[in-house]
């Protein structure tokens, strides 16, 4: 067992999986805290490196393209919120180097290819997932994408009202953080080309600007990745998407039809994130309502 403790979390490797556990303290980016623990199977790993530095350096994990729906959606634009980087404690740099050697040896022994994966090897963020930013709130419960607009939304959105989009109607996901003078956005590209009103793709988009509180888009990328995990794989469209019951190319912990104990654990996690301030009152209330409704549906 190899373990590295850092200022922003702990990484462990048991020969088969790398567990990334983020620190819950406020200096850790909100996105990483909201994502929570990630368990990465060795076949999803392309490489690992330790970069020495004055304050302990940086440990970086590189996943195979197409292995993780979060990285697939983010396309290298997570910056400091990237969950696959760790700043080891300065006195533990030797342990970081040992960790790298252990992972590299395992990759060599198992002959894990560095090329793209043809299916998602990680399940993506847990559901329900939600984010309030810019002109509204978006949530996803594993089956439906829900949009609620606020007072800053454009008139066509206000006139159309809340939107409910089945994941089966979605052809693709576009997530773009703030860049230069361009607004950030989360858009779902629809198979029909429209929703609610003809040719108005804005009704399937959430937008935010540099003047908002959540300048980086908050946890919108988690909603984007949760939806992407349930769409056909970009490198293998014939690969079954993640179904509400958890079938398909990855395991779905906490999705519809999940074990009640798993869903209760997710409810406790949501409560902890709310108490820490990671989730706003609105995000917590919405996510809790979605989860409780799905628990009730599963008991019928």
VEXZATOR-278372 format. One record per residue: x, y, z of N, C-alpha, C, O in turn. Coordinates in pm, whole numbers, padded with zeros to 5 digits, always signed. Each point is the difference from the previous one (the first is absolute). Layout:
BEGIN
XYZXYZXYZXYZ ...
//
This chain:
BEGIN
+00085-00120+00000-00085+00120+00000+00089+00125+00000+00084+00016+00088 -00103+00070-00185+00072+00127-00006-00097+00112+00032-00112+00002-00050 +00156+00092+00134-00087+00110+00041+00079+00130+00003+00112+00006+00052 -00173+00099-00108+00061+00133+00001-00100+00095+00064-00116+00008-00042 +00161+00065+00142-00083+00100+00067+00043+00139-00045+00119+00033+00002 -00215+00046-00043+00030+00135-00046-00090+00103+00064-00093-00034+00074 +00121+00158-00103-00079+00109+00058-00145-00005-00045-00090+00039+00075 +00066-00088-00197-00136+00000-00054-00064-00137-00006-00107-00014-00060 +00170-00089+00120-00064-00130+00001+00097-00115+00022+00116+00021+00034 -00166-00143-00055+00080-00122+00017-00020-00090-00122-00113-00017-00046 +00221-00038-00006-00006-00099-00107+00053-00133+00053+00102-00003+00070 -00172-00106-00102+00048-00133+00035-00006-00090-00121-00085+00018-00088 +00174-00116+00082+00003-00095-00110+00021-00140+00058+00097-00024+00072 -00190-00068-00104+00006-00136+00055+00043-00104-00104-00009-00120+00024 +00056+00168-00139+00042-00091-00106-00105-00016-00108+00031-00042-00111 -00157+00077+00143-00108-00013-00097-00074+00132-00022-00049+00026-00110 +00042+00058+00214-00074+00126-00009+00075+00112+00072+00069-00022+00099 -00085+00141-00153+00050+00120+00065-00120+00072+00060-00094+00034-00072 +00097-00012+00202-00108+00072+00068+00044+00143+00023+00102+00025+00065 -00179+00068-00118+00027+00143+00017-00104+00056+00096-00119+00005-00032 +00164+00036+00150-00091+00050+00103+00035+00147+00027+00107+00027+00054 -00193+00067-00091+00033+00142+00019-00015+00044+00145-00083-00052+00074 +00164+00148-00036-00016+00067+00129-00128+00082-00006-00033+00057-00104 -00040-00050+00215-00126+00074+00004+00016+00147+00035-00098+00074+00006 +00221-00029+00019+00021+00137+00043-00022+00098-00115+00007-00037-00117 -00032+00161+00152-00044+00100-00097+00106+00036-00104-00033+00051-00107 +00161-00076+00138+00101+00035-00098-00001-00093-00121+00058+00032-00104 -00124-00147+00118-00014-00093-00113-00114+00048-00088-00107+00032+00052 +00126-00027-00186-00106+00049-00088-00135-00068+00024-00007-00120+00026 -00098+00199-00034-00136-00049+00025-00032-00121-00086-00064-00095+00047 +00106+00097-00171-00031-00111-00091+00057-00131+00053-00069-00102-00004 +00191+00104+00052+00063-00123+00049-00069-00051+00126-00015-00121+00018 -00028+00212+00068-00072-00041+00120-00136-00058-00035-00042-00099+00060 -00026+00160-00156-00132-00049-00041+00009-00135-00070-00088-00084+00015 +00194+00063-00092+00019-00128-00069+00023-00111+00100-00050-00111-00018 +00123+00139+00124+00025-00099+00103+00103-00103-00040+00080+00022-00091 -00084-00135+00158+00098-00106-00024-00018-00060-00140-00112-00022-00046 +00223-00004-00020-00001-00064-00132+00086-00125+00007+00114+00005+00046 -00168-00116-00092+00073-00126-00005+00032-00031-00147-00091-00019-00081 +00220+00016+00048+00043-00011-00139+00060-00137-00026+00105-00032+00057 -00167-00050-00139+00058-00131-00031+00128+00015-00083+00010+00092-00082 +00085-00180+00104+00128+00010-00069-00014+00008-00152+00076+00074-00062 -00169-00148-00003-00011+00010-00146-00038+00138-00051+00011+00026-00120 -00057+00064+00209-00035+00136-00042+00119+00094+00002-00010+00113-00047 +00123-00159+00102+00116+00086+00020+00095-00007-00118+00037-00109-00045 +00003+00225-00005+00098+00007-00110+00141+00025+00055+00098-00043-00061 -00087+00111+00174+00131+00028+00056-00010+00084+00126-00107+00050+00033 +00218-00036+00037+00006+00079+00121+00140+00061+00009+00098-00062-00042 -00089+00181+00096+00129+00068+00009+00007+00084+00125-00101+00052+00047 +00222-00038+00005+00024+00089+00114+00094+00110-00047+00107-00027-00054 -00149+00152+00075+00080+00115-00040+00050+00069+00126-00079+00063+00071 +00209-00074-00040+00054+00062+00122-00017+00151-00002-00004+00063-00106 -00007-00004+00226-00015+00144+00011+00039+00047+00138+00024-00082+00089 -00016+00212-00070+00044+00058+00127-00091-00039+00116+00048-00020+00112 -00177+00010-00137-00096-00028+00107-00056-00142-00007-00113-00025+00040 +00192-00065-00091-00043-00139-00007-00030-00049-00139-00011-00121-00023 -00001+00214-00072-00024-00040-00139-00144-00040-00026-00091+00039+00073 +00072-00118-00177-00134-00041-00040+00000-00142-00053+00088-00040-00076 -00187-00035+00118-00023-00135-00049-00116+00007-00098-00107+00050+00035 +00127-00098-00156-00103+00012-00103-00032-00137-00060+00089-00078-00036 -00219+00052+00028-00049-00125-00057-00059+00028-00137-00081+00091-00017 +00121-00170-00080-00052+00017-00136-00086-00121-00034+00048-00114+00003 -00176+00138-00036-00091-00108-00037-00006-00016-00151+00027+00093-00075 -00063-00211+00033-00016-00026-00144-00118+00082-00054-00103+00013+00066 +00120+00040-00183-00108+00076-00062-00123-00090-00015+00009-00115-00044 -00123+00169+00082-00124-00076-00011-00028-00091+00117-00102-00069+00001 +00190+00067+00101-00022-00088+00115-00091+00063+00104-00071-00070+00072 +00073+00203-00063-00073+00072+00105-00092+00104-00064+00048+00090-00068 -00180-00100+00089-00090+00098-00061+00026+00143+00048-00026+00095-00074 +00076-00078+00196+00030+00134+00050+00110+00065-00083-00015+00114-00046 +00125-00185+00026+00109+00056-00079-00039+00014-00147+00048+00091-00068 -00133-00179+00020-00043+00008-00140-00078+00129-00024+00019+00066-00102 -00107-00032+00195-00081+00122-00012+00085+00125+00024-00015+00101-00070 +00104-00109+00169+00079+00118+00038+00107+00033-00104+00037+00116-00014 +00013-00216-00057+00097+00020-00108+00120+00083+00044+00042+00093-00070 +00014-00126+00186+00121+00065+00046-00018+00142+00052+00097+00075+00009 -00223-00037+00027-00026+00138+00040-00039+00015+00147-00067+00096+00038 +00107-00193+00046-00035+00007+00141+00096+00084+00083-00036+00046+00108 +00156-00025-00157+00097+00081+00073+00031-00057+00137+00024-00120+00014 -00025+00206+00089+00031-00043+00137-00104-00096+00055+00026-00068+00099 -00144+00062-00159-00106-00089+00048+00017-00143-00049-00079-00087+00036 +00181+00061-00117+00025-00136-00050+00021-00094+00118+00093+00022+00079 -00177-00126-00064+00013-00088+00117+00120-00093-00006+00034-00063+00099 +00031+00055-00216+00109-00096-00017+00137+00065+00014+00094-00036-00072 -00083+00130+00163+00128+00058+00036+00004+00016+00152-00102+00028+00063 +00220-00045-00007+00015+00005+00145+00132+00068+00034+00102-00028-00062 -00107+00117+00160+00122+00063+00050+00044-00075+00125-00058+00022+00106 +00159-00111-00115+00043-00078+00117+00058+00091+00108+00053+00108-00029 -00063-00152+00153+00067+00073+00107+00149+00003-00029+00055-00100-00046 +00012+00213+00072+00143+00012-00032+00086-00111+00057+00099-00039-00061 -00137-00013+00178+00080-00106+00063-00033-00139-00054+00058-00099+00044 -00152+00092-00140-00042-00129-00053+00034-00015-00149-00064-00079-00070 +00161+00154+00022+00034-00008-00142+00054-00138-00038-00022-00048-00111 +00093-00015+00204+00050-00135-00027-00115-00099-00016+00007-00090-00084 -00111+00107+00164-00118-00086-00011-00069+00022-00135-00050-00094-00060 +00047+00221+00013-00060+00030-00129+00075-00072-00112-00062-00054-00092 +00193+00053+00098+00080-00070-00101-00023-00150+00006-00007-00066-00104 -00007+00012+00224-00030-00142+00017-00137-00033-00060-00017-00103-00066 -00081+00191+00090-00134-00017-00054+00005-00010-00153-00062-00087-00060 +00137+00178-00002+00013+00001-00146+00061-00132-00048-00048-00058-00098 +00151+00012+00165+00065-00125-00041-00097-00117+00010-00003-00085-00090 -00075+00079+00197-00095-00109+00018-00105-00003-00111-00030-00106-00055 -00024+00222+00022-00102+00006-00105+00062-00036-00136-00060-00075-00077 +00177+00127+00048+00065-00028-00128+00032-00148-00014-00017-00058-00107 +00064-00003+00214+00029-00144-00006-00127-00079-00027+00001-00094-00080 -00111+00131+00146-00127-00070-00020-00049+00016-00144-00050-00096-00059 +00064+00216+00003-00041+00023-00138+00081-00087-00096-00053-00052-00098 +00181+00039+00127+00087-00082-00084-00035-00147+00010-00009-00070-00101 -00012+00023+00223-00033-00141+00021-00133-00036-00065-00013-00104-00064 -00086+00192+00080-00133-00027-00055-00010+00037-00149-00101-00027-00065 +00207+00090+00013+00004+00041-00141-00122+00084-00039-00066-00024-00101 +00039+00123+00186-00112+00091-00028+00039+00093-00114+00102+00068+00009 -00181-00063-00116+00032+00088-00113-00020+00147+00036-00084+00032+00085 +00159+00056-00148-00015+00143+00023-00105+00061-00091-00043+00113+00023 +00003-00185-00128-00094+00055-00097-00139+00019+00057-00026-00037+00114 -00064+00096-00193-00136+00029+00046-00075-00126+00042+00021-00108-00054 -00110+00125+00151-00088-00108+00042-00126+00002-00086-00044+00107-00042 -00014-00223+00016-00121-00005-00083-00127-00008+00084-00109-00023-00053 +00123+00044+00182-00116+00007+00090+00042+00076+00125+00119+00008+00032 -00216+00048+00038+00032+00069+00124+00037-00102+00107-00075-00093+00027 +00192+00112+00033+00049-00088+00105-00028+00056+00138+00018-00069+00100 -00062+00195-00094-00047+00062+00123-00146+00038-00020-00039+00034-00112 -00043-00041+00217-00143+00025-00015-00039+00146-00012-00114+00031-00034 +00207+00059+00062-00037+00141+00000-00059+00042+00132-00014-00084+00090 -00021+00211-00075-00054+00052+00128-00129-00071+00040-00077-00046-00084 +00055+00040+00215-00122-00060+00052-00119+00090-00030+00013+00121-00014 -00129-00183+00006-00125+00073-00016-00086-00024+00123+00013-00104+00064 -00102+00200-00029-00027+00123-00074+00114+00100+00009+00071+00007+00100 -00055+00070-00208+00101+00105-00006-00071+00129-00039-00093-00003-00081 +00136+00115+00137-00065+00127-00032+00100+00113+00011+00105-00013+00064 -00139+00126-00128+00083+00120+00007-00087+00122-00024-00086+00001-00088 +00109+00103+00169-00068+00127-00018+00103+00104-00038+00091+00028+00079 -00103+00027-00196+00100+00095-00050-00061+00080-00114-00088-00048-00071 +00136+00171+00053-00045+00077-00114-00149+00024-00002-00056+00058+00093 -00009-00105-00202-00142+00031-00018-00096-00107+00049-00119+00003-00035 +00167-00097+00115-00093-00099+00052+00065-00114+00075+00116+00008+00041 -00193-00114-00025+00044-00121+00070-00023-00120-00091-00104-00011-00064 +00202-00078+00059-00015-00123-00076+00022-00117+00094+00088+00004+00086 -00168-00108-00101+00016-00121+00081-00022-00122-00089-00065+00008-00104 +00121-00120+00148-00014-00125-00076-00014-00114+00099+00082-00014+00091 -00185-00068-00108-00027-00109+00093+00032-00137-00057-00035-00103+00059 +00101+00100-00174+00031-00126-00065-00090-00028-00118+00032-00084-00085 -00146+00152+00079-00096-00020-00109-00045+00131-00063-00014+00008-00122 -00009+00095+00204-00049+00128-00050+00096+00114+00034+00055+00006+00110 -00035+00082-00208+00074+00125+00023-00104+00108+00025-00094+00017-00078 +00111+00056+00186-00097+00101+00039+00064+00138+00001+00107+00019+00059 -00172+00077-00124+00044+00139+00001-00104+00086+00070-00120-00010-00028 +00167+00095+00120-00085+00101+00064+00070+00134-00023+00119+00013+00028 -00192+00087-00080+00061+00129-00035-00018+00102+00112-00099-00005+00074 +00195+00097-00062-00014+00108+00097-00022+00134-00071-00021+00003-00122 +00024+00107+00197-00036+00130-00055+00098+00050-00105-00035+00089-00077 +00157-00144+00070+00098+00048-00098-00015-00068-00136+00067+00039-00096 -00153-00140+00087-00016-00073-00125-00063+00089-00108-00072+00095+00031 +00100-00128-00156-00059+00075-00111-00150-00027-00006-00047-00101+00053 -00028+00191-00117-00146-00010-00003-00051-00132-00058-00095-00056+00055 +00153+00003-00166-00051-00128-00051+00007-00113+00103-00088-00086+00003 +00191+00086+00081+00009-00102+00104-00108+00020+00105-00065-00095+00042 +00047+00220+00002-00102+00028+00100-00139-00035-00052-00083-00055+00072 +00059+00087-00199-00131-00028-00060-00025-00150-00013-00113-00047+00019 +00217-00027-00052-00014-00145-00018-00014-00073+00133-00061-00106+00007 +00118+00164+00100-00010-00061+00130+00097-00116+00019+00087-00023-00084 -00102-00050+00195+00089-00112+00030+00001-00102-00114-00101-00021-00067 +00216-00041+00047+00016-00100-00106+00033-00136+00060+00076-00009+00096 -00133-00097-00153+00026-00137+00042+00043-00076-00125-00079-00019-00093 +00205-00025+00091+00054-00065-00119+00042-00143+00033+00089-00019+00083 -00150-00082-00144+00043-00139+00022+00142-00019-00053+00035+00054-00105 +00045-00130+00176+00138-00020-00045+00002-00068-00137+00095+00017-00076 -00199-00094+00044-00006-00066-00130-00016+00096-00117+00020-00038-00115 -00057+00164+00145-00016+00100-00106+00129+00076-00028+00005+00084-00090 +00099-00114+00167+00126+00074-00010+00099-00071-00092+00024-00121+00012 +00033+00197-00105+00099-00055-00093+00142+00028+00046+00092-00074-00035 -00072+00180+00114+00134+00034+00045-00003+00106+00108-00103+00060+00027 +00219-00038+00035+00014+00096+00110+00114+00096-00033+00107-00041-00045 -00131+00169+00069+00103+00101-00022+00019+00080+00129-00094+00065+00047 +00214-00070+00008+00031+00077+00121+00120+00089-00029+00105-00049-00041 -00121+00178+00063+00106+00097-00028+00012+00094+00118-00095+00071+00031 +00210-00067+00038+00018+00095+00110+00023+00140-00054+00017+00018-00120 -00015+00079+00207+00030+00137-00042+00137+00005-00066+00097-00056+00051 -00091+00124-00164+00127+00014-00072+00003+00136-00068-00078+00026-00091 +00169+00061+00137+00008+00132-00059-00129+00075+00023-00048+00011+00113 -00010+00042-00220-00126+00073+00011-00121-00087-00026-00112+00051-00005 +00132-00182-00012-00111-00090-00032-00063-00055+00127+00070-00040+00093 -00204+00037-00090-00071-00056+00115+00026-00150+00010+00031-00067-00098 -00046+00017+00222+00002-00144+00018-00137-00057-00035-00100+00071+00004 +00097-00199-00040-00130-00059-00037+00001-00151+00018+00103-00067-00013 -00219+00016+00042-00028-00143-00002-00120-00019-00090-00110+00045+00033 +00130-00111-00146-00107-00020-00097-00015-00148-00032+00098-00072-00014 -00222+00029+00002-00030-00136-00042-00048+00004-00145-00101+00064-00030 +00172-00130-00057-00033-00002-00142-00106-00106-00022+00023-00118+00030 -00136+00157-00082-00115-00089-00008-00011-00069-00135+00033+00058-00104 -00079-00181+00108-00016-00076-00124-00101+00067-00093+00015-00006-00122 -00115+00068+00180-00105+00065-00080+00040+00138-00047-00064+00057-00088 +00171-00001+00147+00044+00133-00038-00070+00111+00076+00035+00116-00016 -00134-00150+00100-00068+00103+00077-00070-00062+00120-00015-00122+00009 -00026+00207+00083-00079-00043+00115-00088+00118+00041+00044+00115+00000 -00167-00145+00036-00088+00105+00050-00051+00091-00110-00121+00008-00022 +00209+00060-00048-00037+00089-00110+00085-00037-00121+00118-00031+00016 -00174+00033-00137+00074-00040-00119+00133+00075-00016+00006+00122+00009 +00098-00200-00032+00135+00052-00031+00059+00086+00112+00094+00076-00025 -00145-00087+00146+00054+00081+00109+00085-00088+00091-00046-00046+00105 +00170+00025-00146+00089-00082+00080+00035+00065+00134+00050-00067+00090 -00076+00197-00078+00030+00066+00126-00079-00060+00116+00040+00012+00115 -00152-00075-00145-00080-00061+00106+00064-00127+00054-00051-00059+00094 +00163+00017-00153+00076-00114+00049+00139+00043+00042+00093-00080+00003 -00080+00208+00032+00131+00057+00036-00008+00080+00130-00099+00069+00027 +00203-00078+00049+00019+00086+00117+00123+00086-00029+00101-00052-00047 -00109+00181+00074+00111+00091-00029+00038+00082+00122-00085+00032+00083 +00214+00001-00072+00047+00084+00110+00112+00090-00050+00069-00031-00097 -00053+00144+00166+00100+00098-00042+00099+00027+00112-00016-00050+00112 +00117+00129-00142+00104+00032+00099-00054+00085+00114+00068+00019+00101 -00190+00035-00118-00057+00085+00104-00077-00080+00104-00043+00055+00101 +00026-00186-00125-00076-00081+00095+00084-00045+00118+00122+00015+00001 -00191-00072+00099+00068-00050+00119+00084-00122-00036+00116-00009+00040 -00173-00084-00115+00070-00121-00041+00069+00025-00134-00047-00047-00104 +00157+00119+00106+00065+00039-00124+00047-00119-00083-00001+00006-00123 +00041-00114+00191+00053-00114-00074-00108-00102-00038+00030-00105-00056 -00155+00138+00088-00107-00093-00037-00040-00095+00110-00079-00091-00023 +00134+00111+00143-00039-00084+00113+00017-00148-00030+00107-00045-00040 -00213-00031+00060+00005-00144-00022-00072-00040-00129-00042-00115-00013 +00028+00207-00081-00069-00032-00125+00068-00114-00076-00068-00078-00066 +00202+00069+00075+00069-00105-00074-00035-00139+00056+00008-00099-00073 -00046+00092+00202-00041-00128+00056-00133-00045-00059-00020-00118-00029 -00072+00213+00011-00128-00032-00066+00027-00043-00144-00058-00098-00048 +00146+00171-00020+00034-00034-00139+00056-00140-00011-00039-00076-00088 +00131+00040+00179+00064-00131-00005-00098-00112+00035+00008-00109-00056 -00100+00136+00152-00099-00101+00037-00090-00034-00118-00037-00116-00019 +00002+00216-00061-00080-00024-00120+00084-00070-00106-00047-00096-00062 +00170+00142+00040+00086-00059-00102+00023-00149+00025+00012-00078-00094 -00005+00038+00222+00021-00140+00033-00114-00089-00047+00016-00121-00011 -00131+00181-00015-00119-00076-00042-00028+00012-00150-00105-00042-00047 +00199+00101-00026-00011+00010-00145+00095-00100-00065+00093-00047+00066 -00113+00012-00192+00094-00090-00068+00143+00053+00009+00023+00120-00005 +00071-00210+00017+00140+00039+00015+00051+00069-00126-00029-00047-00111 +00104+00157+00124+00045+00074-00119+00090-00078-00093+00004+00029-00120 +00069-00128+00172+00090-00078-00085-00059-00134-00041+00059-00075-00078 -00178+00045+00131-00065-00127-00031-00150+00016+00020-00054-00044+00101 -00014+00106-00199-00144+00028+00014-00085-00125+00024-00111+00011+00051 +00163-00128-00088-00078-00122+00021+00006-00048+00144-00077-00087+00041 +00171+00144+00037+00010-00037+00141-00124+00047+00074-00033+00118-00004 -00037-00210+00075-00121+00040+00072+00028+00112+00099+00099-00003+00073 -00188+00101-00071+00014+00109+00097-00033-00052+00138-00063-00105+00015 +00105+00179+00086-00033-00034+00138-00149+00013+00019-00056+00108-00021 -00010-00215+00061-00145+00002+00016-00036+00041+00142+00085-00006+00089 -00210+00047-00067-00040+00037+00137+00026-00110+00101+00028+00029+00116 -00037-00154-00159+00022-00111+00093+00145-00032+00022+00033-00083+00084 +00056+00149-00161+00142-00020+00023+00067-00088-00103+00119-00026+00013 -00190-00023-00116+00062-00083-00101+00078+00086-00097-00010+00123+00003 +00086-00187-00088+00077+00076-00098+00148-00007+00028+00047-00093+00065 +00027+00194-00113+00144-00006+00006+00059+00031+00135+00120-00020+00018 -00196+00068+00078+00056+00035+00130-00101-00028+00109-00117-00025-00028 +00163+00028+00149-00087-00025+00114-00060+00132+00045+00067+00104-00002 -00191-00107+00043-00069+00123+00038-00037-00003+00148-00110-00043+00033 +00197+00088+00056-00035+00002+00142-00093+00115+00031+00033+00115-00027 -00150-00144+00083-00090+00106+00039-00098+00039-00107-00075+00096+00019 +00072-00167-00133-00094+00032-00106-00135-00059+00031-00018-00066+00102 -00079+00088-00194-00133-00055+00018+00008-00150+00012+00076-00063-00074 -00151+00005+00161+00001-00143+00017+00115-00047+00087+00018-00121+00016 +00060+00213+00042+00113-00037+00082-00048-00052+00135-00116+00018+00037 +00207-00084+00035-00030-00052+00131-00040+00116+00094+00063+00106-00004 -00166-00124+00087-00042+00109+00090+00113+00049+00090+00008+00119+00030 +00080-00210+00014+00112+00041+00085+00092+00097-00073+00051+00095+00060 -00031-00118-00190+00084+00089-00079-00064+00138-00009+00067+00102+00011 -00199-00100-00031-00070+00127-00015-00004+00075+00133+00007+00123+00001 -00020-00195+00111+00004+00066+00131+00138+00059+00026+00013+00108+00058 +00091-00180-00102+00135+00054+00015+00018+00127-00081+00064+00095+00044 -00123-00095-00165+00009+00118-00085-00073+00117+00066+00044+00114-00010 -00157-00142+00077-00075+00104+00068+00084+00061+00112+00000+00122+00019 +00072-00206+00055+00087+00051+00106+00113+00085-00059+00037+00103+00056 +00018-00148-00170+00107+00076-00064-00049+00138-00043+00072+00100+00014 -00195-00095-00067-00056+00128-00040-00015+00093+00121+00027+00120-00009 -00069-00177+00123-00014+00079+00121+00135+00056+00046+00008+00115+00044 +00097-00196-00055+00133+00047+00040+00047+00113-00092+00056+00100+00047 -00079-00116-00178+00041+00104-00095-00075+00130+00025+00055+00109-00017 -00182-00120+00058-00079+00119+00030+00052+00070+00126+00011+00122+00004 +00019-00200+00098+00051+00058+00125+00135+00068-00021+00031+00101+00063 +00049-00159-00154+00132+00058-00028-00009+00125-00086+00097+00076-00010 -00213-00054-00051-00014+00115-00089+00033-00031-00144-00002+00089-00085 +00033-00217+00054+00031-00037-00138-00125+00009-00086+00007+00042-00116 -00122-00083+00171-00128+00012-00070-00079+00115+00061-00005+00017+00122 -00056+00063-00208-00086+00108+00047-00130-00060+00055-00028-00118-00021 -00050+00201+00091-00130-00047+00051-00086-00051-00115-00066-00103+00013 +00066+00175-00124-00083-00037-00115+00046-00131-00061-00082-00086-00031 +00213+00069+00014+00054-00123-00058-00029-00119+00090-00039-00107-00048 +00057+00125+00179-00023-00109+00093-00146-00042+00002-00032-00119-00003 -00058+00218+00009-00143-00031+00004-00044-00075-00125-00074-00098+00008 +00121+00145-00125-00038-00065-00125+00054-00141-00008-00073-00093-00037 +00201+00075+00070+00061-00133-00008-00066-00096+00099-00022-00117-00032 -00010+00167+00153-00065-00085+00101-00139-00042-00047-00038-00115+00018 -00037+00208-00076-00134-00033-00048+00006-00108-00108-00080-00094+00000 +00175+00109-00092+00013-00098-00108+00034-00138+00056-00058-00101-00040 +00154+00098+00134+00042-00128+00056-00112-00065+00080-00021-00121-00011 -00050+00198+00093-00110-00056+00078-00112-00051-00090-00060-00103+00028 +00033+00175-00137-00103-00046-00092+00038-00133-00064-00085-00088-00017 +00213+00074-00018+00043-00124-00064+00003-00115+00100-00025-00115-00037 +00055+00145+00162-00005-00104+00104-00143-00048+00017-00025-00119+00016 -00070+00214-00018-00142-00035+00014-00046-00082-00120-00075-00096+00017 +00118+00134-00137-00039-00074-00120+00053-00142+00005-00067-00094-00045 +00188+00078+00099+00060-00132+00006-00066-00093+00101+00013-00122-00009 -00085+00180+00106-00065-00081+00102-00139-00046-00041-00061-00082+00068 +00012+00137-00179-00137-00034-00043-00002-00134-00073-00106-00045-00043 
//
